[in-house]
Each structure stands twice: as structure tokens, then as C-alpha cells.
Amino acid sequence: MPDPVHLSELIHQPQFSSAAQEALLNVLVTESWVTSEFAATLAPLEITPAQYNVLRILRGTHPRPQTCSDIAERLLDRTPDVTRLLVRLERAALIARCRAEHDRRVVEVSITDKGLDLLSRLDDPMDQAIGRLTRHLSDEELQTLSSLLDRLRTDQE
């Protein structure tokens, strides 16, 4: 396995004010790298990571529709403009939006067959990207990483 590039080398900062600062900067740099890798994997099918996230949420609850607020609550990247995201997906015929029968103020969102097909074509490339990004970590290390990140978010509201 190649030697890892340490954060201090990557961002040209020889020291940090604390271990906490170094760790949190490392999380941010790593998040940016992972997001860029995912974006590159999704780009050939002209879909963004945020759009992919919405489609995965909807596939996971298919055929039950979700409200806009349900989707917003589950998004990995808390974008304030969920409506614009949904409009783009609807224009591409990947989702369908309609007013709920029980309350006309509520918009329900469902994934279309075209959206399901797109996700099925992305399953293998995304699995390969995940494998490539995590290839230097064992399953045990990945579980430890997940556990540590969960603990980091302990006070998240």
C-alpha cells in the first residue's frame, strides 16, 4: 500500500493549533475529495451528486411517494433549494410531482421508470467508485471510521 499523503503536506500547513483542528480540516478535505470523485462518476450520465441523492431516496421508498420536506430532511447535503433540485429532475422526467389528495398544499414526489433505469445504470459505476475510494481500508477500519464519525456528530441537532 502506498504511503498516505498527510494533511499537512496536502494543504501546506506544517502545524495545526490542535489535534481537533487537524482532524476536522481532514474531514473537510476528505469530504471534498469524495464528492469530486462521485461527481466525476456521475457526470457521464449528466447527473449531480445532489440529484443522485434525491433519486436514491425515492428509490428506497418506491412506490410510496415522499413529500418535499421528507426529501429535504434526508438529503446528505442540506441544500436550501430543494424545489429547484426537484424541478430539474422533473424536467428530465426522472421524477414526477403532484399535489397530495389528502392536502392540496402538499407536493408528493415519486421516482419514474426513467429515474429507476438511470439509477440501475449507475449502481455498478458508483459501487466501483466506492471500492476505489476505500481500497486502502479494511472492513474493520471502515466500521471504526463510521463509528468515530458518528461519535463526532453526537451533539448534532
PyMOL commands that set and color helices and strands:
alter all, ss='L'
color gray80, all
select helices_A, chain A and resi 7-10+19-45+49-61+68-74+82-91+113-133+139-152
alter helices_A, ss='H'
color red, helices_A
select strands_A, chain A and resi 66-67+95-99+107-111
alter strands_A, ss='S'
color yellow, strands_A
deselect
rebuild
show_as cartoon
